[in-house]
Amino acid sequence: MLLADLAGVQLTVKRVERAAEAAAVCERSALIAGRKLAVLPPSPCPDMLYGAIDGTGVTVTARETAGREGKGEDGRARTREIKLAVFSTQDELDDDGYPVRDRESCSYIATFEPASVFADLVKAEGIRRGAGTRPAPARRGRPCRRS
């Protein structure tokens, strides 16, 4: 490969494919979030779309944390923050009046990208799922349980 000859960088075809796919997803999400790319909402739109986001540290190899400042005594990083989001609808209530997630409606986002990119991914997924296309209904039932 030319890249290996010129820069001494060895890449597999699969790695290049994954990088290209990830870049395309980020670019598409940025266009959707910036309202430069119109996405038709699902039909029918859900009455309520629920979103939950979180971030946590995951252990990675030393190579993946090279050059990153860590919290350990030696200053080395051993984890990276992964950002997670899930979108779902909840059409029914359980016997205690709590909403029950419709498992077949779930869509997930997971990325190591910076928060600004993650925010665009979350916004784009919300738009794709129909957020903002209907007025919010009155709340029904009890608040969701924390798990």
CORQUISUL-V598450 format. One record per pair of residues at least 6 apart in sequence whose ideal C-beta (glycine too) atoms are under 8 Angstrom apart, sorted by sequence separation. I is the first residue (numbers start at 1). GAP is how many residues later the second one is. D is the distance in Angstrom with one decimal. If there is no record, write none. Layout:
i:I gap:GAP d:D
i:I gap:GAP d:D
This chain:
i:3 gap:6 d:5.2
i:4 gap:6 d:5.5
i:31 gap:6 d:3.8
i:69 gap:6 d:6.5
i:70 gap:6 d:4.6
i:71 gap:6 d:7.6
i:72 gap:6 d:6.4
i:93 gap:6 d:6.0
i:94 gap:6 d:5.2
i:111 gap:6 d:6.9
i:126 gap:6 d:7.4
i:4 gap:7 d:7.7
i:32 gap:7 d:5.6
i:70 gap:7 d:3.3
i:92 gap:7 d:7.5
i:93 gap:7 d:6.6
i:111 gap:7 d:5.7
i:3 gap:8 d:6.4
i:69 gap:8 d:6.4
i:70 gap:8 d:6.2
i:92 gap:8 d:4.9
i:113 gap:8 d:7.6
i:28 gap:9 d:6.8
i:68 gap:9 d:4.1
i:70 gap:9 d:8.0
i:90 gap:9 d:3.8
i:91 gap:9 d:7.9
i:109 gap:9 d:7.5
i:1 gap:10 d:7.2
i:90 gap:10 d:6.0
i:92 gap:10 d:7.7
i:111 gap:10 d:6.5
i:65 gap:11 d:7.1
i:90 gap:11 d:5.3
i:91 gap:11 d:5.6
i:65 gap:12 d:3.9
i:68 gap:12 d:7.5
i:89 gap:12 d:7.8
i:90 gap:12 d:6.2
i:109 gap:12 d:5.2
i:65 gap:13 d:6.5
i:88 gap:13 d:4.9
i:89 gap:13 d:5.0
i:109 gap:13 d:6.4
i:62 gap:14 d:7.7
i:65 gap:14 d:7.6
i:88 gap:14 d:6.3
i:65 gap:15 d:6.5
i:88 gap:15 d:7.8
i:62 gap:16 d:8.0
i:64 gap:16 d:6.5
i:89 gap:16 d:4.3
i:109 gap:16 d:6.0
i:88 gap:17 d:5.0
i:60 gap:18 d:7.5
i:87 gap:18 d:8.0
i:88 gap:18 d:4.6
i:107 gap:18 d:6.2
i:59 gap:19 d:6.2
i:60 gap:19 d:6.5
i:87 gap:19 d:7.0
i:88 gap:19 d:7.7
i:59 gap:20 d:5.5
i:60 gap:20 d:5.2
i:86 gap:20 d:5.9
i:87 gap:20 d:5.0
i:58 gap:21 d:5.9
i:86 gap:21 d:7.3
i:87 gap:21 d:8.0
i:57 gap:22 d:3.6
i:58 gap:22 d:6.2
i:86 gap:22 d:5.3
i:107 gap:22 d:6.8
i:57 gap:23 d:6.9
i:58 gap:23 d:7.9
i:85 gap:23 d:7.0
i:86 gap:23 d:7.7
i:57 gap:24 d:5.7
i:58 gap:24 d:5.1
i:84 gap:24 d:7.3
i:85 gap:24 d:4.2
i:56 gap:25 d:7.1
i:57 gap:25 d:7.7
i:84 gap:25 d:6.9
i:85 gap:25 d:7.9
i:55 gap:26 d:5.2
i:56 gap:26 d:6.2
i:83 gap:26 d:7.7
i:84 gap:26 d:5.2
i:55 gap:27 d:6.7
i:83 gap:27 d:7.3
i:55 gap:28 d:4.7
i:56 gap:28 d:7.4
i:82 gap:28 d:6.1
i:83 gap:28 d:5.6
i:54 gap:29 d:7.7
i:55 gap:29 d:6.9
i:82 gap:29 d:7.1
i:83 gap:29 d:7.7
i:53 gap:30 d:7.1
i:54 gap:30 d:5.2
i:82 gap:30 d:5.7
i:83 gap:30 d:7.4
i:53 gap:31 d:6.8
i:54 gap:31 d:7.8
i:81 gap:31 d:7.3
i:53 gap:32 d:4.5
i:80 gap:32 d:5.6
i:83 gap:32 d:7.0
i:52 gap:33 d:6.9
i:85 gap:33 d:7.6
i:51 gap:34 d:6.4
i:52 gap:34 d:5.3
i:51 gap:35 d:7.3
i:83 gap:35 d:4.3
i:51 gap:36 d:5.0
i:85 gap:36 d:7.4
i:50 gap:37 d:6.9
i:85 gap:37 d:5.1
i:49 gap:38 d:6.2
i:50 gap:38 d:5.3
i:87 gap:38 d:5.8
i:49 gap:39 d:7.7
i:50 gap:39 d:6.9
i:87 gap:39 d:6.8
i:49 gap:40 d:6.2
i:50 gap:40 d:5.9
i:85 gap:40 d:7.0
i:48 gap:41 d:6.6
i:47 gap:42 d:7.7
i:48 gap:42 d:6.8
i:87 gap:42 d:5.3
i:99 gap:42 d:5.7
i:46 gap:43 d:4.2
i:98 gap:43 d:6.6
i:99 gap:43 d:8.0
i:47 gap:44 d:7.6
i:97 gap:44 d:5.0
i:98 gap:44 d:5.4
i:46 gap:45 d:7.8
i:97 gap:45 d:4.5
i:98 gap:45 d:7.9
i:99 gap:45 d:5.6
i:96 gap:46 d:7.3
i:98 gap:46 d:6.6
i:93 gap:47 d:7.5
i:98 gap:47 d:5.4
i:93 gap:48 d:4.7
i:50 gap:49 d:7.8
i:50 gap:51 d:7.5
i:90 gap:54 d:7.7
i:46 gap:59 d:7.3
i:53 gap:69 d:6.3
i:51 gap:71 d:7.1
i:51 gap:75 d:6.3
i:49 gap:77 d:7.0
i:49 gap:80 d:5.4
i:51 gap:80 d:7.8
i:49 gap:81 d:6.3
i:49 gap:82 d:5.2
i:46 gap:83 d:7.5
i:46 gap:84 d:6.3
i:39 gap:85 d:7.9
i:45 gap:85 d:4.1
i:33 gap:86 d:7.7
i:41 gap:86 d:7.9
i:42 gap:86 d:8.0
i:26 gap:87 d:6.9
i:30 gap:87 d:8.0
i:33 gap:87 d:4.3
i:41 gap:87 d:7.7
i:42 gap:87 d:6.5
i:47 gap:87 d:7.4
i:29 gap:88 d:7.9
i:39 gap:88 d:5.9
i:41 gap:88 d:7.5
i:42 gap:88 d:5.2
i:45 gap:88 d:5.3
i:48 gap:88 d:7.6
i:39 gap:89 d:5.1
i:41 gap:89 d:3.8
i:45 gap:89 d:5.5
i:48 gap:89 d:6.4
i:30 gap:90 d:5.0
i:33 gap:90 d:4.1
i:47 gap:90 d:5.4
i:26 gap:91 d:5.8
i:29 gap:91 d:4.9
i:32 gap:91 d:7.5
i:33 gap:91 d:4.8
i:29 gap:92 d:4.7
i:32 gap:92 d:3.8
i:41 gap:92 d:4.7
i:26 gap:94 d:7.4
i:29 gap:94 d:7.7
i:30 gap:94 d:7.7
i:33 gap:94 d:7.2
i:50 gap:94 d:7.5
i:26 gap:95 d:7.4
i:29 gap:95 d:3.8
i:32 gap:95 d:5.5
i:25 gap:96 d:7.6
i:28 gap:96 d:7.2
i:29 gap:96 d:7.7
i:32 gap:96 d:6.7
